């Protein structure tokens, strides 16, 4: 009886959807989403602890916010530079020839 149940399974149908593209995880959008999500999540967690009255050592929170602020700052700076280049305010410097 068990053999009949395993052989009665329907065959796999062909999928008409196109294959998913290869995603490069080491890109700026992934980095920026990670740093922004980490900053917002860390801030929300800090506020939740503050509202509930859990006052303790502030050093871990300060270190966390410092690291996340640096990561987010690098992302915002890159967005700003790319925006200024798009508007034509600044131009990229040409690369120096290698010696």
Secondary structure as GFF3:
##gff-version 3
##sequence-region A 1 99
A	DSSP	alpha_helix	2	7	.	.	.	ID=ss1
A	DSSP	alpha_helix	28	51	.	.	.	ID=ss2
A	DSSP	alpha_helix	59	87	.	.	.	ID=ss3
###
